[in-house]
């Protein structure tokens, strides 16, 4: 089974802080994704990466950056946290072969005060 | 118009009922279809993954795809309280770009 581990289940930070969310996968998947999930809006793609040191913007990249220094680890960075970034953040992975379903971690519920 | 439409519910049914969950989509380029189950405070878990029009069965779950109508369904037979969750439909096009529905909340009452 694919295992996608997100480092924190719950996180509370203050506005203006730099926030790091970590995701680690154990299946040697090439592609990794960061989403945020909000009620009524579903999952929205923030950034994705198809290889080490490679990244692509998703639909809502503003206010976020990412880092992928190793294949198994994909980090999401909130450069200066704001209250509208309070959300559930989900990491997902797939094999490099196209048209594969994504496998998710259990999410980080982030509150910005 | 959203690319994928899914009724948010909530849908409340008695234990043992047959549940029907549905999504419509507008883009005929969608070729691969999934259903995920998401329990409260957990990540989405893949339930069904299918390509062709028609039915795919896995235990109490049946996924149905009608590409001509741009309509997909998930049926749950003999529903159990443990099926209470949010169900997300999802569709892939262009390799790995995936579009998700907003999810339907299901409650199965004992």
Contacts between the chains, C-beta under 8 A, distances in Angstrom:
chain1	res1	chain2	res2	distance
A	4	B	43	7.6
A	9	B	41	7.7
A	31	B	96	5.8
A	40	B	8	6.9
A	40	B	102	6.2
A	41	B	102	6.7
A	42	B	88	7.4
A	42	B	100	5.1
A	42	B	101	6.3
A	42	B	102	3.8
A	42	B	103	6.4
A	43	B	44	7.9
A	43	B	88	7.5
A	43	B	100	4.3
A	90	B	43	5.6
A	90	B	44	7.4
A	94	B	96	5.6
A	98	B	95	3.8
A	98	B	96	5.9
A	99	B	31	6.9
A	99	B	32	4.8
A	99	B	51	7.9
A	99	B	92	5.2
A	99	B	95	6.6
A	99	B	96	7.2
A	100	B	92	7.9
A	100	B	96	6.7
A	101	B	32	7.7
A	101	B	34	4.9
A	101	B	46	5.2
A	101	B	49	4.8
A	101	B	90	7.5
A	101	B	92	7.6
A	101	B	98	7.9
A	102	B	46	7.9
A	102	B	90	7.9
A	102	B	96	7.8
A	102	B	98	5.9
A	103	B	46	6.7
A	104	B	36	7.8
A	104	B	43	3.7
A	104	B	44	4.9
A	104	B	45	7.4
A	105	B	43	5.2
A	106	B	41	7.8
A	106	B	42	5.2
A	106	B	43	4.5
A	107	B	41	7.6
A	107	B	42	7.1
A	107	B	43	5.0
A	109	B	41	7.2
